[in-house]
Structures are given as structure tokens and as C-alpha cells.
Amino acid sequence: MVLKGILWLIAAAGLSLSALGQGALRPVPLPDDPLEMVKGPGLEVKTPANRAAVLKLLNRARESYALRSSGQAYDLKVTFTVTSGGQTEFDGAWQMEDVFDPKQGLRWTAKTSAPYAITRIYSNEKLYGEETATHIPLRLQEARAALFDPIPSAKNIARASIRISTTALKGAKLTCVLLSSIAEKKAAGATPWRRWDETEECIDPQSGLLRTHSQVPGRYYSYSYANGPQFAGHLMPRKVTVTEAGQTVTKISVDNLTELPGADPSLFVPTEEMKARGRATAMTGAQKIFRVFDRGASATGGAAHVVCVFGVVTPSGQLVEAHSLQPSDPNSQAALDAAKQMSFSQPSVPGDYPQQHFVFVIEQFVSSP
């Protein structure tokens, strides 16, 4: 399971919170990346009619990969290859399979030769599982997020700040939707490009298909639908490529998607060991945290630039597999060290599943001129 949503937090290092509303979060140029689609100003979407049109576009794209909404049983087989260069765990070849039956539940498995293996069973409104590591690897959660829920749910973006921009990718015209829970500060001036807090969804308005997805600048999912498998009115991508800092880190292939006349009931029965483990860890939405390191230069026009640290927060609040999305930046290591010193512990809710989520710590450094 992956639950959708983005939680925004504001933190300050050497800067008061009140100063954040006075232009401290100034426009900062984006990394030079061919998959950064919005390089000019976005048009703010305000009127109810225009917002409804944008939400309709997002809903249409979301429906393409919402396989379980069809109410039909299926077997989905996926392979992916991770080449992170050791920045994250379990590089190498992966296999993943989802078996879904609307009357019985969902069973998914994944494994790699690293070795690592995981099984999840969701049946009778309960989540069971077992795995061979203390947390779900970042690249596995990434693959599932890319295929099943890259676009935030309609509920989570109902009150979002929305901007749009038009562009083109390989000759196809795209509409890019920029989403944020933080309204742009007019006092700081209009941002001439995508803001660092904005999630970017670029959709082909003719086909309704998602072509690129980016939760933060510097990290992108690129979708190819050539010969993509179709099922009950849904079209899945054949290939998804994940890049960070201009380098390909994951290649995902949807190998096979077939209808099942009826899945084997034993697949959805948890073992006694699974029952003894209790509630399995669920993968939830991303958290974004903005920090500002002001070295006394905000009032004197000092240069500002950003380093984003990306990782996974475990149910115990531990930050794991953290790495910089701007590794060549001179403040990259300082940003990584600062993120590792943060506390991510959250009070647990009785009866809730343990939760693991992505985190993006977006750190803005303001230097003296």
C-alpha cells in the first residue's frame, strides 16, 4: 500500500520563522536538467472553473494507472534495475509482482539478489507482511510510487496552490501543473520559474497520459507508453526512468499485465509468522521540510542556492538512505550532515499501521555577496 499526500514543514537554521515571510525564501534558480519542463513563469490558477479544469486533467491522468479501480482481478509483473552508485541500498536487478482480486485482496512481492525479499498481503482490511531488512528499501518504494500513485490524490490537492505552464517534450505538447501547499509570497516577487516547493506533473492533454513527474527539482520520473500493457480501460507505461542530478538511477519495466479469472485464495492468507509480527509497515506520502541557513546576508543581497536531501523515514523516525540531489554543490555534504541531525520522530496513533515515508529536506543557503 502507498498512501498519498505531501506534508510541508518550515524550519529555520540561524533565522527566525517570522523572517521567512519577508522574502527569505527568495527565488532560487533550478538545476540545469533536460527534464525540468517549466523554465519560465507559471500561470496562477485562481477561478473555480479553471481549477476544476486542471483537477479534471490530473484525475484523467491518475485514472490511467488506478488498476484496482476497475474491480477486476489481475497479475502484474515488473522488473527494475537500480544503479545508484551506492548512494542507496540494494543496487542491481529487481523483480516485483502484484496479484489483486477484488473479492480477496492484494498480495505483492519483491526480491533482488542483494539479497532482499518482501511480501505484503492486504486482506480483510488488514495489512500483513514479512521482509529481510529493517526497512523497505528506498528504490522499491520509489518503483511502487512511480507505477501506482505519482500524482497526489484529488483530496490532497483540493486546496493546493496551482500554477500551469505549457511546454513540449519530444514533439508532444504538454500541460505542466505545479502544485504546492504554500501560497507564493507576493512580497518576495513572482517566481520566474518553478518554485522549489512545487511538485510538477506534466501531462499530454490529448492522450491524458502523465509524461513526467517531479516532486522536487533535480529528481524526475519519465514515462514511456510505447507498447504499454492495457487492462480494463487502463494503459500502463511500458518503461519508467528515474533520474537524479541528471543521472539515471532506476529503470522500471512493466513486463506483463494479465487478467485473472480468479486468484488462488491461498495467496491472500497470512502465515502464522506474519500474524505474530502484527501490523506491517505501510508506505505513505512524502514529507517536505524547508530550512534556511542565513549567514547574515539576507539584508545585503547575498547569493542564495538550494541543496535538497532525499531519503526515507522509518516508523521509528530514523532517516535512512539519505543523499543529496545536488552532489556537486559545495554545500552538499553540509546539507546532508544537517539533515541527518534532524529529529523525524512522530507520535504514534493507537491502532495505526507503522508508516514509512519519503522525506525531502530542502535547504537554502544564503551567502554573503
N, C-alpha and C positions, 0 to 999 in steps of 0.2 A: 504494500500500500504506500502511496505517496499522497500526502495532503498538501493542498495548495495554499499559498499566501506569502506575503513578504512583510516582515516586521521591521520598522525603521526605528533606530535609536540614535540619539545625538549625544556625543561625549566630547569633552574638551581636554586638551593637554596644554597647560600653560595659557589658558584663555577662558574667560568667563562665559557661561552659557548666554548671558544677555548680549555679549558681543557677536554671537553667531547670527543674530537677527539684524546686524548692522553692516552686512556686506562682507563678513569674514569668509563666508562660503562663496568666494568670488568665482566667476567663470574661469575654468582651467582647461587649456587645450587638451584634446583627446589624443591617445596614441595613434600613430600612423598605421592603419590597418586596412587592407582592401575590403574587409567585411564590415567595416564601420560605414553603414549606409547613410546616416544622417550627418552630413558635413556642413550643412547650412542651418539657418534658423527654422524651427518648427512652428507651425501654426497652432495656437492655443484653441482648444475645442471647448466652447462655453455653453452654447444654447442646448436645451434639452433635445431638440431634433437632431442636431449634429452629433451630440454624444450618443444618442440612440443608434445613429447610423454607424458610428465607429464600433460600438459594442456589438452590433449585428455582424460586422466584418470579423471581429475577434471570435464571436460564437461560431460562425461558419467554419473558421479555421480550426477551432477547438474540436468540433464535431468529427473532423476527419480521422482523428486518432482515438476517439472515445469508443473503442471497440465494445466495451461491456454494455454500452447503452443500447446496443442492438438486441439484447436479450437472447442471443444465440450462442451456443457452445462453440469454442474454438481451441485450436492448438497453435501457439505462436513460437517459432524457433528463431533465435537471434544469436549472432556471433559478433564479437568486437575485439579489437586489438588496442592495447594501451602501450604508448611509447612516451612516457613522461620523463625519461632520463633519470628516474629515481626521485623525482620531486614528490610523487605519491606512491602508494604501495601497490604491489601486485601488477607490475608491468607484464605484458605478454598477452597470449591468446585466451579469450574467454568464450564460454558457451552459456546461454541463458534460454530457459523455456517457460512459457506461461500456458497453463491449461485452465480454462474457465468454463464453468457450467452454471447457468443462471439459477438452477434448482439446487446446486450442491456447493458452489463457492469457487474460490480461486486458489490454485496451487502454482507457485513459481519456484524455480530452482536456478542456481548459477554456480559455475565452478571454473577454476583455472588450474593450470599445472603448477602454480606457485609454491605450495598448493593452498587452495582455499575453496570451500564449498558452503552453500547456504540453501536452506529450504524454508519456505514460508507457506502456511496454509491459513486461509481465511474462510471460515465456515461457521454457520450458525452465529454470525455476528461476533466471532471471537478470532483473534489472531494468534497463531502458534508458530513456533519455528525453532530451528537449530542452525548453528554455524560454527566454523572452526577458528574464528578470531573474536576479539573482544568488541569489535565494532564492524558495521557494514562498510566495506571499502568505498572511498570517495568515488572512484571511477565506475563502480557498479551502481551506486545511487545516481550518478550522472547519466548513465545509459538508460536507466528506467525513467528518469525525469525527461530526457530528450524524446523518448518514444511515447510516453503516456500523458504528460502534463506540462509541457513547456510554457504554455500561456496561462497566466493567473485566471482563476475562476471568475465568473461574472459577479459573484457575491463580493469577492475581494477587491474588485476594481470599480464597484458601483460608484464610489465617491472619490476615485483616484483623480489626480491631476492628469489631463490628457493633452498631448500635442501630436500633430501629424505632420508628415513630410512625404513628398513623392520622390522616387528615385528609380534607378534601373539596375538590374543585375543580369548579365549575360543576355542583354537584349530584351528582357522582360520587365515591364513596368511594375513597380511595387509601391504599395502604400505602407509606410512605416509608422507605427503607433508607439509613442513614447509615454510610458506610464510611471507615475510616482505618487506616493502618499504625501509628498512635501510640495506645497504650492510654491511657485517661483517668487522670490523676493523682488518686488519691483524696485525697491530702493537700491538694490545691487545692480540694476540694469538688466535688460533682456539678454538671455544667454544666446550667443550667435551659433550654437551648435547643440548637440545632445549634452544634457547635463549628466554628471557622474552618478546622480541618484536615480536616473531613469532606466527602466527596463525597456528594451527595444524589440518590437515584434514587426517584422517586415513580411507582408502578405501580398500574394498575387491577387488583385481584386477580380480578375477574370475567372480563375480556377478556384479561388478561395483557399488556396494552399499556403501554409506557412513556409517561407523560404529561408529566413534567417531569424535566429533568436539570440538575444544577448542580455543577460541580467546586469552586467556591468561592462563598461568599455574595456577592451582588451581580451575578452573571453566570448567566443561565438559558437553557436551551433549552425551548421549549414546543411540544408535538406535537399536531397535529390529524389524525385519521384519517378524517374525513368524505369519502366517495368516494375513499378511498385505493386505489391500484392493488394488485391481488393477483397473486401469481405463485407457483405450485408450493407452495401452502400458506402463503406468507408474505404479510403485509399491511404495506405501506409507508405512512408518513404522507403525506398529500397536502400538508400545509404544516408547516414548522418555523419558529418565530420565535425569534430570538436577541436577548436584551436585556442591556444593561449599565447599571448605575446607574439602572434604571428606564426607559431609553431603548431603543427598537428600533434595532438596528444592522444586522441581516441578516434578510431574509425569503427563505426557501427554498421552492421549489415543485417537487414531483415531478410532472412533466408527463406522462410516458409510460413504461411498462414493458411490454415485449413479449417473447414467446418467439421465439427464433431457431431455425429448423430446422438451421442450420449457418452459422457466421460465415465471412466471406471470409478465407481463410488469409493473404492479403497484409497484413491489418491487424496481424498479430502478428509481422511480420518487421521488425526494426530496420533503419534506414538505416545506410549506412556512416558517416555523421557521428555517429549515436548510438553505434555501436560504438567509434569513435575517442574519444568522450568518456569511455568507461569506465563504471563503476558509477554509476547515477543516485542522487540523493538520495532516501532513504526518510523518510516521516513516521512518527515514533514517539510513544510515550505522553508524558504530561505530567510535569513536574518541579515539585515544591512545595518552597519554601525558606522557613523561618520565621526572621525576625530580630527581635530585641528591642532597642529604643532606650530604655534606662532612664536617666532624667535624675535619678538619685539619689532616686527617690520610692517604690521598691518597698516599703521598710520603713515608710513613713509613710502608706500608703493612698492614694497618688496615683491619679488617674483614668487608665484605660487605654483606648485605642481603636486600631483597625486600619485600615491602608491596604494594599490589595492591588494590586500592579503586575503586569500581564499582558502577555506578549509572546511572541516566537518566538526560539529559539536556533538559529542556523545551524550547519552542520557545523564551521565554523571557530571556534565558540564565541562568536560575536557576537550580542548582544541587539538585535533589530530590532522595529519596530512596537510598542514598549513604551508603555503608557499606564496611567493609574490607573483602577481601577474605583470609586473614591470621589473623584471630581474636586472635589467641594465641600468636602472635608475640608481644614482649614488646613495639614495636613502632607502634602497630596497631592504637591506639587512636590518636597518634600524626600525623600519616599519614592521618587519617580521618579528623582531625581538619584542617590540612593544605589544603586538597582538598576542604573543604567547604569554605575556604577563597579565593579560586581562582575565577577569572572572566571568565565566559564562553560566554559572550555576543558576538554575531557576527552581522555585518551589514546585514540588510535585503535587499534582491533583489526585486525591484518592480515587482509585478505580480507573485512572487513565493508563494508556499504554506508555511505556518508556519511549521517548522520542529522540530521534537523531535528525539534525538538520544542517544544511549548508550555512556558512556564515561568510559574509564579505565585510571585511574591516577596511573601510575607505579612509585613508589617512592623507590629509592635506598638509603639506609642508610649506610654510611661508618664510622665505629667506630675506635677509637684508639686501637692499639694492646695491 
